[in-house]
C-alpha cells in the first residue's frame, strides 16, 4: 500500500522513496527470471515508515511453507497463498 503524503515528504527529504509494484518487472530483470518476487503489504501502522515484524514473519513463514510444498510437488507460492486465503 502507498505511504501517506507526509511520510513520502519525510522520506524524500532523506533521499529515499517507496518501492512500488510497478517496479516488479525491473526487479525481475535485475535479479533474473529464476527469482520469484514476493509483493506484500509489510508496512507497520504509525508515523514512521517501518516494516511490521508480524507481517514480515507471516510472509517468511508462507515462503518457507511454499518451498517445502514445492519440493513435494504441491504448487507455487501464489497457489499456496490463494489456498490459505480461502481457508
ChimeraX attribute file (.defattr): number of C-alpha atoms within 10 A of each C-alpha:
attribute: neighborCount
match mode: 1-to-1
recipient: residues
	/A:1	10
	/A:2	12
	/A:3	16
	/A:4	10
	/A:5	9
	/A:6	11
	/A:7	17
	/A:8	16
	/A:9	14
	/A:10	14
	/A:11	16
	/A:12	12
	/A:13	10
	/A:14	9
	/A:15	8
	/A:16	11
	/A:17	14
	/A:18	13
	/A:19	9
	/A:20	10
	/A:21	14
	/A:22	8
	/A:23	10
	/A:24	15
	/A:25	12
	/A:26	11
	/A:27	15
	/A:28	14
	/A:29	11
	/A:30	10
	/A:31	12
	/A:32	10
	/A:33	11
	/A:34	7
	/A:35	11
	/A:36	12
	/A:37	12
	/A:38	12
	/A:39	10
	/A:40	11
	/A:41	12
	/A:42	17
	/A:43	17
	/A:44	15
	/A:45	11
	/A:46	8
	/A:47	10
	/A:48	13
	/A:49	16
	/A:50	11
	/A:51	13
	/A:52	13
	/A:53	12
	/A:54	11
	/A:55	14
	/A:56	16
	/A:57	12
	/A:58	12
	/A:59	18
	/A:60	13
	/A:61	11
	/A:62	16
	/A:63	18
	/A:64	13
	/A:65	14
	/A:66	20
	/A:67	17
	/A:68	13
	/A:69	15
	/A:70	14
	/A:71	10
	/A:72	9
	/A:73	9
	/A:74	13
	/A:75	14
	/A:76	14
	/A:77	19
	/A:78	12
	/A:79	12
	/A:80	18
	/A:81	15
	/A:82	11
	/A:83	10
	/A:84	10
	/A:85	8
	/A:86	6
	/A:87	6
